[in-house]
Amino acid sequence: MVALTELQAILDRIGAEMVAAPDRGLVADYIPELAHVSDRHFAMAVATADGQCLTTGDAETAFSIQSVSKVFTLAIALGRLGDQLFTRVGREPSGLAFNSVVQLESENGIPRNPFINAGALVVTDAILHGHKPREVLGEILRFLREAAGEDDIHINKAVAAPEAAHGHRNLALAHFMAAHGNLRNPPDLTCGTYFHQCAIEMTTRQLAMAGRFLMGAPGAARLVSPARVRRINALMMTCGHYDGSGEFAYRVGLPGKSGVGGGILAIAPGRASIAVWSPGLNVQGNSQLGTLAIERLVRAMGWSVFG
Ligand code: GLU
């Protein structure tokens, strides 16, 4: 067990390296609310198995978690439907961009996995069934607040609104799945709920805290069972970074989920829940410095699941 002072020193060293890094990737610009975020931000937070949370950088600044939210909706959907969910969405890496349409056509409207957009839309559609969007969004927020252990987690409506205006691809995916009988709600209702879930804002520290149930933290089985946690981690490892998932597993060696807001949640099972935020993205749409920072942390701590 590494001393907390040593871990804090490692975090601060990596934080300083990331602040100075010249090549920061490109901030998502498909909506103005994300495009306006400075690429200078960097934050990392580590919640450890013994209940500490150490941070470096802008760890108290809220950012748009975007697709990191897909981990939490998957946990809720599996809790509600169990493995039946996997009749509607697969468990294989896609090898394609997050919003790709082509695979869906050849695979009859069944998305490859719950983390590409089509799959996440199916997951949201599943938990929306029989409920109002407001109720489902309330449930997602309650889950996050309980997982993080604090209430100050909200949806930024100013981010959700332009998502709808620019969401042609997501709507196309939803309509396509509806045509194949793989959507239970009207496409605009499912997409609207999905856009709001993506617009949840959290600080890097809150995100690390919210991920504790995935490292098997004591008491976390109350939220999600250990058997399910193992499976969510497996999906994060194989599918959590879109067509950059293999590269993330190779470089970092941990299950992780990225979002276009520049956040990444990575899990060192039994050891730590790690959140990082740096808005500049690499070509696959994953945080460029975020990936590098987690890679350095995991190397320094010996936390790769591969030893
Ligand atoms: N709201 C984004 C979309 O669905 C999320 C994508 C992401 O974070 O990767 O287009």
Boltz pocket constraint, residues with backbone or C-beta under 6 A from the ligand:
constraints:
  - pocket:
      binder: B
      contacts: [[A, 65], [A, 66], [A, 67], [A, 68], [A, 98], [A, 99], [A, 117], [A, 163], [A, 170], [A, 195], [A, 198], [A, 258], [A, 259], [A, 260], [A, 261], [A, 285]]
      max_distance: 6.0
